[in-house]
Amino acid sequence: MGGAAFDLETCARPNIIALQPYRCARDDYKDDGNNTLLDANENSYGPSLSTDLSTNHEVNGSTLRLAGLNRYPDPHQIELKQLLCDLRQSTGSLTKLKPDNVFVGVGSDEAIDGLIRCFCVPGVDKILVCPPTYGMYTVAAQVNDVEVVKVPLEVEGQSPSFDIQPTKIKDILEGDSRIKLVYICSPGNPTGKLVDPARLKALLEYNWNGVVVLDEAYIDFASHGKSLACWVNDYPNLVVMQTLSKAFGMAGIRLGFAFAPSGIAGLLNNLKAPYNVSSLTSALAIRAVSEAGLQVMRSHRELIVGQRERLVRELSNISRVGRFLGGYDANFLLVEMLNGPKFLGGHPDNKTAQMVYSRLAEAKGIVVRYRGNELGCTGCLRITVGTEDETTKLLEKLEEVFQEIA
Ligand SMILES: Cc1ncc(COP(=O)(O)O)c(C=O)c1O
């Protein structure tokens, strides 16, 4: 079992270990509806909304109230955290995920940043990322004056695996004790590929005084396998991040979360702003992860997976569309644009990809993502899977673009 060398007390920043979190009077005396609340300088007359506050909004079978918005939200969000634990509790796992294993924040972007602030001393410590990967790990590191070390995914060869390289990561960690966090994205962005659990295990078995952060933003789209959130009960230095922005379709409410051993989750909760998750966000999040919301999520996911399969089939029929790189485990595809038809030996090409990208946007009103400059992604666009109509439009317009630039 890995993790023996991990010591939270020496791994986290001393100022964070010593931090006395902000406390409010309602940590002592709950807002149970009976107390007169004159402790937080709120406005007892109510929110400045001209709408009739007595109107109740029905969402996923339960009532959403606006009337309490003059009060600060719950800093602890235990009800939401319990539902998130229930969502990811694996039937095979003996140990249960509990609310004290959870951090909830303003998107998983808050967890990405919070972990860096928790573990990395600015100007001294480092994080490790595996390109091609999600850009916010590096942005958050730069904001915090933390250096980024790169160990690429496996991108060499005719058909690269785009999987992590645990041995290479271990070699780098061995030689650099200032690396405190390793960010791994599974399914990867932009690769759309689930990391092999055996490779992840190999990394987690390595004894070092740092934390592996597994970003599962797209996990509900994976064609096989499931969330490894429960592994936080087995590995003292694993954090698993997720979000309601993708499969749950709630990017606008900004709700991300991280499962972690209770010591790490406790530090993240101590350092966050006390009222980071708004009342509306948590009320909507609770409805999204309750049974009625899960049913909607699953039916949308089925539609997205159906369109993803259709896109793979129909894009393949376009002569200047090359290979799909990575995998089919997310709600997007990473696909090569060729400088000529495949039957005439066309190659993936950044100039073509850039041309297709801008023509699709400027002449056809379809915005995809150019990823040709990412490691191992020459000539690639990343295309999000949309509705059936959006897919039809994309396929039609892409063919037109290729005719126009031929
Ligand atoms: C891999 C990955 N992680 C995290 C996020 C951010 O998610 P959130 O909306 O929860 O901040 C994204 C968003 O695109 C992502 O691709």
The ligand as an SDF file (V2000), in Angstrom:
LIG
                    3D

 16 16  0  0  0  0  0  0  0  0999 V2000
  -10.7930   18.6740  -17.0410 C   0  0  0  0  0  0  0  0  0  0  0  0
  -11.5910   19.7910  -16.4740 C   0  0  0  0  0  0  0  0  0  0  0  0
  -11.5700   19.9870  -15.1610 N   0  0  0  0  0  0  0  0  0  0  0  0
  -12.2510   20.9850  -14.6020 C   0  0  0  0  0  0  0  0  0  0  0  0
  -12.9970   21.8480  -15.3760 C   0  0  0  0  0  0  0  0  0  0  0  0
  -13.6690   23.0110  -14.7100 C   0  0  0  0  0  0  0  0  0  0  0  0
  -14.9070   22.6680  -14.2750 O   0  0  0  0  0  0  0  0  0  0  0  0
  -15.7730   23.6800  -13.4170 P   0  0  0  0  0  0  0  0  0  0  0  0
  -16.8060   24.2180  -14.3330 O   0  0  0  0  0  0  0  0  0  0  0  0
  -16.3430   22.7890  -12.3490 O   0  0  0  0  0  0  0  0  0  0  0  0
  -14.8870   24.7420  -12.8380 O   0  0  0  0  0  0  0  0  0  0  0  0
  -13.0540   21.6790  -16.7610 C   0  0  0  0  0  0  0  0  0  0  0  0
  -13.8270   22.6070  -17.6040 C   0  0  0  0  0  0  0  0  0  0  0  0
  -13.8120   22.6140  -18.8030 O   0  0  0  0  0  0  0  0  0  0  0  0
  -12.3230   20.6250  -17.3210 C   0  0  0  0  0  0  0  0  0  0  0  0
  -12.3000   20.4120  -18.6490 O   0  0  0  0  0  0  0  0  0  0  0  0
  1  2  1  0
  2  3  1  0
  2 15  2  0
  3  4  2  0
  4  5  1  0
  5  6  1  0
  5 12  2  0
  6  7  1  0
  7  8  1  0
  8  9  2  0
  8 10  1  0
  8 11  1  0
 12 13  1  0
 12 15  1  0
 13 14  2  0
 15 16  1  0
M  END
$$$$
